[in-house]
Amino acid sequence: MTTLLTTHDIARIVAAHGLPSVLRRLEEAITADFRRWLAFDKVARVASHSAAGVIELMPVADATHYSFKYVNGHPLNGLQGLPTVMAFGVLADVATGRPTLLSELTITTAMRTAATSVMAARALARSGSRTMALIGNGAQSEFQALAFHHGLGITTLRLHDTDAAATAKLVANLQGVPGLILQVCADTAEALRGADIVTTVTADKRNAVIVSPDMLEPGMHLNAVGGDCPGKTELHPGVLSAARVFVEYEPQTRVEGDLQQMPAGFAVTELWRVLLGQAPGRQHETDVTLFDSVGFALEDFSALRLMGALAAELGLGREVDLIPALADPKDLFSQLRAPASQRRAA
């Protein structure tokens, strides 16, 4: 049998443990797996693009577990009452191929993306960072805001979105969070002024310039989250030239991230090397550091394992017969025989 986790199960996990705890545990799980990077069989995700968006499959495996995620990105889905991003994932046993877990990943993706952003900022941002600009106030923004507030001590959020209703929604959802100051800004330049950390989470499938070099300040750390497929960027190329750039999986980021704008020889560092002490992160207080975050399958692998474990502790999820149970493994045809009760009724 395969355990099925629905959106309701994920919500119950968060209710039981509290969102700050779940975000912290996700960051810990992802960090632990990044630190054993070489143990994984990795490939760039497979993407099917259309004029409306993209649908992707994201596989990864170690010697024990295999996982994949199905995920889309359709910026205009909101006009149809659908999320921009929808996802589910599978965790399977490498030794047998048996799928052990089938889980929603729409909510979980938002949480693991925020946890990954904090993981990168913990390694790259200046210590004592307290102010963050959050550009793009849509579906993922609350998760990014709360992950940085609870995980890294951000106390002031400077907010901007071209959609004022999205910012109003974010403010309403975060109103009353203890120790968090919300400042709504008229434009991106105003939001970035004085920010220690900048997180961009925009959704348009186009080459956009959300941040330009003139907006940078010495010592800033940027999490560029929204540029995550070919033809979709958020940063002026001059921003990358001015920064020390870090990525998840370089072969994927060169095709999908803001890095796609740069020449093939442009130097970047995979983040796992910083986490293991094999490469330097921030070297000077005045460095501008950039995490070109496109989302990598290992983050979903970590999230699936953690959410499966938390669900089991709480007795959540239900068993589904996704794979037939066979008395004779060579007799698959027997599954098509009608039960005796159905034959009598006929």
C-alpha positions as CSV (number, residue, x, y, z in Angstrom):
1,M,0.0,0.0,0.0
2,T,1.0,3.6,-0.6
3,T,0.4,6.4,1.9
4,L,-1.5,9.4,0.5
5,L,-1.1,12.8,2.0
6,T,-3.6,15.5,1.0
7,T,-3.6,19.2,1.5
8,H,-5.7,18.7,4.6
9,D,-3.0,16.4,6.0
10,I,-0.3,19.0,5.4
11,A,-2.4,21.6,7.1
12,R,-2.9,19.4,10.1
13,I,0.8,18.8,10.4
14,V,1.4,22.5,10.4
15,A,-1.4,23.0,12.9
16,A,0.1,20.4,15.2
17,H,3.7,21.6,15.1
18,G,3.3,25.3,14.2
19,L,4.6,26.8,11.0
20,P,7.9,28.1,12.5
21,S,8.8,24.6,13.6
22,V,7.9,23.0,10.3
23,L,9.9,25.6,8.4
24,R,12.9,25.1,10.7
25,R,12.7,21.3,10.4
26,L,12.5,21.7,6.6
27,E,15.6,23.9,6.6
28,E,17.4,21.3,8.7
29,A,16.4,18.4,6.5
30,I,17.4,20.2,3.3
31,T,20.7,21.4,4.7
32,A,21.5,17.8,5.8
33,D,20.8,16.5,2.3
34,F,22.8,19.2,0.6
35,R,25.7,18.3,2.8
36,R,25.6,14.8,1.4
37,W,25.3,16.1,-2.2
38,L,27.6,13.5,-3.7
39,A,25.4,10.7,-2.5
40,F,22.6,11.6,-4.9
41,D,22.0,10.7,-8.5
42,K,21.0,14.1,-10.0
43,V,19.7,15.4,-13.3
44,A,18.1,18.7,-14.4
45,R,14.4,18.6,-14.4
46,V,12.4,17.8,-17.6
47,A,10.2,20.7,-18.8
48,S,7.4,20.9,-21.3
49,H,6.8,24.6,-22.2
50,S,3.8,26.2,-23.7
51,A,2.8,29.9,-24.3
52,A,0.8,29.7,-21.1
53,G,3.4,28.2,-18.8
54,V,5.5,25.1,-18.1
55,I,4.9,21.6,-16.6
56,E,8.0,19.9,-15.1
57,L,9.1,16.6,-13.7
58,M,11.9,16.7,-11.0
59,P,13.6,13.4,-10.1
60,V,16.4,12.6,-7.7
61,A,17.6,9.5,-5.8
62,D,20.1,8.3,-3.3
63,A,20.9,4.6,-2.6
64,T,17.7,4.1,-0.6
65,H,15.0,6.5,-1.8
66,Y,13.8,7.9,-5.1
67,S,11.5,10.9,-5.5
68,F,10.0,13.0,-8.2
69,K,7.8,16.0,-8.3
70,Y,5.2,17.0,-10.9
71,V,4.9,20.9,-10.9
72,N,3.6,23.6,-13.1
73,G,4.1,27.3,-13.5
74,H,1.3,29.2,-15.2
75,P,1.3,32.9,-14.3
76,L,-2.2,33.6,-15.6
77,N,-3.9,30.8,-13.6
78,G,-5.2,33.4,-11.1
79,L,-7.7,34.6,-13.7
80,Q,-9.2,31.1,-13.6
81,G,-9.2,30.8,-9.9
82,L,-6.2,28.4,-10.0
83,P,-2.9,28.6,-8.2
84,T,0.1,29.7,-10.3
85,V,2.0,26.6,-9.0
86,M,0.4,23.2,-8.4
87,A,2.4,20.1,-7.5
88,F,2.4,16.6,-6.1
89,G,5.2,14.2,-5.5
90,V,6.2,10.5,-5.0
91,L,8.7,8.9,-2.7
92,A,9.7,5.3,-3.6
93,D,11.9,2.5,-2.4
94,V,15.0,2.2,-4.6
95,A,15.5,-1.5,-3.8
96,T,12.0,-2.5,-5.1
97,G,10.7,0.6,-6.9
98,R,7.6,0.4,-4.7
99,P,6.0,3.9,-4.2
100,T,5.7,4.4,-0.5
101,L,4.3,8.0,-0.4
102,L,2.1,10.1,-2.7
103,S,1.8,13.6,-1.4
104,E,0.5,17.0,-2.3
105,L,3.4,19.4,-2.9
106,T,1.7,22.7,-3.6
107,I,1.7,23.9,0.0
108,T,4.9,22.0,0.7
109,T,6.7,23.5,-2.2
110,A,6.0,27.0,-0.9
111,M,7.4,25.9,2.5
112,R,10.5,24.1,1.2
113,T,11.3,27.1,-1.1
114,A,11.2,29.5,1.8
115,A,13.3,27.1,3.9
116,T,15.8,26.8,1.1
117,S,16.0,30.6,0.9
118,V,16.8,30.8,4.6
119,M,19.4,28.1,4.3
120,A,21.2,30.1,1.6
121,A,20.9,33.4,3.5
122,R,22.2,31.8,6.6
123,A,25.3,30.8,4.7
124,L,25.7,34.0,2.6
125,A,24.0,37.0,4.2
126,R,25.7,39.3,6.7
127,S,25.2,38.2,10.3
128,G,22.8,40.5,12.1
129,S,20.7,41.1,9.0
130,R,17.3,42.5,10.1
131,T,15.6,44.2,7.1
132,M,14.4,42.4,4.0
133,A,12.8,43.7,0.8
134,L,10.2,41.3,-0.4
135,I,9.4,41.9,-4.1
136,G,6.4,39.9,-5.3
137,N,3.7,39.5,-2.7
138,G,1.8,36.5,-4.2
139,A,1.2,32.9,-3.1
140,Q,4.7,32.3,-1.8
141,S,5.3,35.6,0.0
142,E,3.9,34.8,3.4
143,F,6.1,31.6,3.6
144,Q,9.2,33.6,2.7
145,A,8.4,36.3,5.2
146,L,7.7,34.0,8.1
147,A,10.7,31.8,7.3
148,F,13.0,34.7,7.4
149,H,11.4,36.3,10.5
150,H,11.4,33.1,12.6
151,G,14.5,31.5,11.1
152,L,16.9,34.4,10.5
153,G,15.6,37.2,12.8
154,I,14.2,39.5,10.1
155,T,12.2,42.2,11.9
156,T,11.4,44.7,9.1
157,L,9.8,43.7,5.8
158,R,9.8,46.2,3.0
159,L,7.0,45.1,0.5
160,H,6.3,45.8,-3.1
161,D,4.1,44.2,-5.8
162,T,2.7,45.7,-9.0
163,D,-0.6,44.3,-7.8
164,A,-1.6,46.3,-4.8
165,A,-4.2,43.7,-3.9
166,A,-1.5,41.1,-3.4
167,T,0.4,43.4,-1.0
168,A,-2.8,44.1,0.9
169,K,-3.4,40.3,1.2
170,L,0.1,39.8,2.5
171,V,-0.2,42.6,5.0
172,A,-3.6,41.2,6.2
173,N,-2.1,37.7,6.6
174,L,0.9,38.9,8.6
175,Q,-0.8,41.6,10.6
176,G,-0.2,41.0,14.3
177,V,2.9,38.7,13.9
178,P,4.9,39.7,17.0
179,G,8.1,41.6,16.3
180,L,7.5,42.0,12.6
181,I,7.2,45.5,11.1
182,L,5.6,45.8,7.6
183,Q,6.4,48.7,5.3
184,V,4.6,49.0,2.0
185,C,6.7,50.7,-0.6
186,A,5.8,52.5,-3.8
187,D,8.3,50.7,-6.0
188,T,11.1,48.2,-6.0
189,A,13.8,50.9,-5.6
190,E,12.2,52.2,-2.5
191,A,11.8,48.7,-1.1
192,L,15.5,47.9,-1.6
193,R,16.7,51.0,0.1
194,G,18.4,50.0,3.3
195,A,17.6,46.3,3.0
196,D,20.1,43.7,4.2
197,I,18.4,40.9,2.2
198,V,16.3,41.1,-1.0
199,T,14.0,38.3,-2.0
200,T,12.3,38.4,-5.4
201,V,9.3,36.1,-5.9
202,T,7.6,37.3,-9.1
203,A,5.6,35.1,-11.4
204,D,5.6,36.6,-15.0
205,K,7.0,34.2,-17.6
206,R,9.1,36.8,-19.3
207,N,12.5,38.4,-19.2
208,A,11.9,41.2,-16.7
209,V,14.2,43.7,-14.9
210,I,12.9,43.7,-11.3
211,V,16.3,44.6,-9.8
212,S,18.9,46.8,-11.6
213,P,22.5,47.5,-10.6
214,D,21.8,51.0,-9.4
215,M,19.5,49.5,-6.6
216,L,22.3,47.5,-5.1
217,E,24.0,48.5,-1.8
218,P,27.2,47.1,-0.4
219,G,26.7,44.0,1.7
220,M,23.3,43.1,0.3
221,H,22.3,39.5,-0.1
222,L,19.8,38.6,-2.8
223,N,17.5,35.6,-3.1
224,A,16.3,35.5,-6.7
225,V,13.5,33.0,-6.6
226,G,11.1,34.0,-9.5
227,G,13.4,33.4,-12.5
228,D,13.1,29.6,-12.8
229,C,12.6,28.7,-16.5
230,P,14.1,29.7,-19.9
231,G,12.9,33.1,-20.9
232,K,11.9,34.1,-17.3
233,T,14.3,36.3,-15.4
234,E,14.1,39.0,-12.7
235,L,17.6,40.6,-12.6
236,H,19.5,42.9,-14.9
237,P,22.6,41.1,-16.0
238,G,24.6,43.8,-14.3
239,V,23.3,42.6,-11.0
240,L,24.9,39.2,-11.6
241,S,28.2,40.8,-12.7
242,A,28.3,42.9,-9.5
243,A,27.6,39.9,-7.2
244,R,29.2,36.7,-6.1
245,V,26.7,34.1,-7.4
246,F,25.6,30.8,-5.8
247,V,23.4,28.2,-7.3
248,E,21.8,24.8,-6.5
249,Y,22.6,22.6,-9.5
250,E,24.7,24.5,-12.0
251,P,23.6,22.6,-15.2
252,Q,19.9,23.4,-14.4
253,T,20.5,27.0,-13.3
254,R,22.4,27.9,-16.4
255,V,19.3,27.1,-18.5
256,E,16.6,28.3,-16.1
257,G,17.9,30.9,-13.7
258,D,18.9,34.5,-14.1
259,L,22.2,32.9,-14.9
260,Q,20.8,32.1,-18.4
261,Q,21.6,35.7,-19.3
262,M,25.3,35.3,-18.7
263,P,28.1,33.8,-20.8
264,A,28.9,30.1,-20.4
265,G,32.1,30.9,-18.5
266,F,30.6,33.1,-15.9
267,A,31.7,31.9,-12.5
268,V,29.3,30.5,-10.0
269,T,29.5,28.3,-6.9
270,E,27.1,25.4,-6.0
271,L,25.8,26.1,-2.6
272,W,26.5,22.6,-1.2
273,R,30.2,23.4,-1.5
274,V,29.8,26.4,0.8
275,L,27.8,24.3,3.3
276,L,30.6,21.7,3.4
277,G,33.3,24.3,3.7
278,Q,34.8,23.5,0.3
279,A,34.2,26.9,-1.1
280,P,34.0,30.4,0.5
281,G,30.6,32.1,0.8
282,R,30.6,35.8,1.8
283,Q,34.2,36.9,2.1
284,H,33.8,40.6,3.0
285,E,31.1,42.7,4.7
286,T,30.7,44.7,1.5
287,D,30.2,41.7,-0.9
288,V,27.0,41.5,-2.8
289,T,25.9,37.9,-2.7
290,L,23.3,36.3,-4.9
291,F,21.5,33.0,-4.6
292,D,20.0,32.3,-8.0
293,S,17.3,29.9,-6.8
294,V,15.4,27.9,-9.4
295,G,14.3,25.0,-7.1
296,F,16.0,21.7,-7.3
297,A,14.6,18.1,-6.8
298,L,16.7,17.4,-3.8
299,E,14.7,20.0,-1.8
300,D,11.5,18.1,-2.6
301,F,13.2,14.8,-1.7
302,S,14.0,16.2,1.7
303,A,10.5,17.7,2.1
304,L,8.7,14.4,1.1
305,R,10.7,12.4,3.7
306,L,10.1,14.9,6.4
307,M,6.4,15.3,5.8
308,G,6.0,11.6,5.5
309,A,7.7,11.1,8.9
310,L,5.6,13.9,10.6
311,A,2.4,12.4,9.2
312,A,3.3,9.0,10.5
313,E,3.9,10.4,14.0
314,L,0.4,12.0,13.9
315,G,-1.3,9.1,12.3
316,L,-2.2,11.1,9.3
317,G,-2.7,10.0,5.7
318,R,-4.6,7.0,4.3
319,E,-3.4,3.8,2.6
320,V,-4.3,3.5,-1.1
321,D,-3.9,0.5,-3.4
322,L,-1.9,2.4,-6.0
323,I,-0.1,-0.8,-6.9
324,P,-2.0,-4.1,-7.1
325,A,-1.5,-6.8,-4.4
326,L,-0.9,-10.1,-6.2
327,A,-1.0,-13.6,-4.8
328,D,1.1,-14.5,-7.8
329,P,3.4,-11.7,-9.0
330,K,3.4,-13.1,-12.5
331,D,-0.5,-13.1,-12.7
332,L,-1.3,-9.4,-13.2
333,F,-4.2,-10.5,-15.5
334,S,-6.1,-11.8,-12.4
335,Q,-6.7,-8.2,-11.3
336,L,-9.2,-7.9,-14.1
337,R,-11.4,-10.7,-13.0
338,A,-14.7,-9.4,-11.6
339,P,-15.3,-10.2,-7.9
340,A,-17.8,-13.0,-7.3
341,S,-20.4,-10.5,-6.0
342,Q,-20.2,-8.6,-9.3
343,R,-20.6,-11.8,-11.4
344,R,-23.7,-12.8,-9.4
345,A,-25.2,-9.4,-9.8
346,A,-24.7,-9.6,-13.6
